[in-house]
Amino acid sequence: GAVVSQHPSRVICKSGTSVKIECRSLDFQATTMFWYRQFPKQSLMLMATSNEGSKATYEQGVEKDKFLINHASLTLSTLTVTSAHPEDSSFYICSATSGLAGGSGANVLTFGAGSRLTVL
Amino acid sequence: QKEVEQDPGPLSVPEGAIVSLNCTYSNSAFQYFMWYRQYSRKGPELLMYTYSSGNKEDGRFTAQVDKSSKYISLFIRDSQPSDSATYLCAMSAPRAAGNKLTFGGGTRVLVKP
């Protein structure tokens, strides 16, 4: 089955530094990757959609300059949290899709294991 | 009102019981319905995927979709402690803009030995 690898699984950084999180599709080409943020005991909040070779589409309220997304290849997308602050501490999860599920037009996502960011 | 409503729980059941989960939604354009399971501090994993109305069974899991009522369900038979997790419903419309899924808030399930 499809596998998405996310790294690092946990990162602790000082306030003001930047942190990069990688999301890789291991056995399929991901035309689209999604980045989510999840607070404790809450559901997934979509931050942005990234398509290979083009700029990411950010959801309303998500700062583009704070959360830089790059999708340079069909198997890799990165999220960089720039000048991180304690309020950026969260669980960040990526997901990927190769497109259609059985030609039905559905968008079945495969998720990474998530990255827990703690900003001191 | 959220597009997808899901009771947050927690839903506590004894081992061996049937777990019944559901979501309601308001967007009649939704055609694709999924259930994901998420263990604590892990990414969600796909459990079931159904298209339009009807039932689908996979082992101990049964997914039901009633589009006329805008209501979907997931049943887990013979529940095990390892089924303790948060269950998220998700859905999308055909050729949804950006291929986005809309998630429910998740229901936390506890299966007690």
Interface residues (C-beta under 8 A of the other chain):
Chain A: V4 Q6 T32 F34 K41 Q42 S43 L44 L46 T49 T57 F91 I93 S95 T97 G99 A101 S104 G105 A106 N107 V108 L109 T110 F111 G112 A113 G114 R116
Chain B: P8 Q31 Y32 M34 Y36 R41 K42 G43 P44 E45 L46 Y49 Y51 L88 A90 S92 P94 R95 A96 G98 N99 K100 L101 F103 G104 G105 G106 R108
